[in-house]
Amino acid sequence: MKPSQLFQTALTPDDLHTFFHEVRQTSERLGEPLSDADATVQSMPDASPAKWHLAHTTWFFEAMVLKPYVPSYEPFDEDFNFLFNSYYETLGARQPRPRRGMITRPALSQILDYRKHVDDALDSLLRTGSDRRIAELVELGCHHEQQHQELLLTDLLHLFAQNPLHPAYRDPGPVDVETADLPPLSFTEFDGAIVEVGHGSVGFAYDSEGPRHRALVEPFRLANRLVTNAEWADFIDDGGYKKSLLWLSEGWAKVQAEGWSEPLYWEERFGQNWTTTLRGFQPLDPAAPVTHISYFEADAFATWSGKRLPTEIEWETAAQGIAIQGNFLDTHRLRPKPASPHLGGLQQMFGDVWEWTRSAFSPYPRFRAVEGAVGEYNGKFMSGQFVLRGGSCVTPPGHIRASYRNFFPGHARWQFSGLRLAEDA
Ligand SMILES: [Fe+2]
């Protein structure tokens, strides 16, 4: 097996052209409900303004494809390289991440003009037919933009949650609190084996998903569904946030320093739990999966339950062969959804909430970052973070795979992150 043969494309030129325009239009539709102010403010150093996401994803195509491969391309504005480079050391100096919210100008309308300028240049390039390297980079740019579509929404939710009026991004009507019975928690058993994991089939994957390789798993069991808000409330009522023995040391330090006592965005109001969502302030749905919890909270809950978090290898072993269907961005629900009482087997493996695993985000055996600036995409972040699997209710459909490795630091809470329990068999 060749090392890091990923970032490859299996799309025909026509399909790539269509994919490119679909992705670009989706981002603009996501931005439509936003005022210039909504799109400009930055609520914390980890979250970026929507305007920055719309511009940065455009810069990516300009910096990775147009400038290196199209000699006649004229940049929209040379200063944008400083404003909208995220973290690529090989592509020059940049605006510090915590100060992205200071970019009140260019206005949102100018960013949309910038998008059109780059779209037109890419459209011409894709119409003339391009070589394989360009096609790979354009497809990478599309998947990169889909990642930012999810971040745009999670960052916006964090921003709106700071507003005492709890504005809705979209569709502020109440979402029904589901009354259906949940399937009881049960566990599917998997034999111990030498398994194969990692991306090994045709089609796009990030470099960090490969190479496909063998791994040893001991016998384990995996829960049939995600942990719910009601179960999380039991953890709180039992003093879960007050018992140091449940927590990893770094997590307990966070509980004390940040005063954590419930998931991010929970708030007691009118004698019941409410939560800020992309659809505004809504009653918490007890049957829905808990979300906006850190790795440390997920781990403490699993310990309290007498269980543990799955490893990413266990999760992928279980996910291989399961159809990639679920509550993604295209359902427009914008919130995780309860499991069905009518389905057996493993539910909610894809969509709803990203599932914390106990695995550190580290290189697979024989991994090597690809050459050039795109080699900075994933490889340099392989320290101090944990892997999450399965996608969420704001992941664009088609963006997720069984081998997909998302990653965040253990204290991160603003993503749609939840958990599924596992245990040794
Ligand atoms: Fe990016």
Boltz pocket constraint, residues with backbone or C-beta under 6 A from the ligand:
constraints:
  - pocket:
      binder: B
      contacts: [[A, 56], [A, 86], [A, 144], [A, 148]]
      max_distance: 6.0
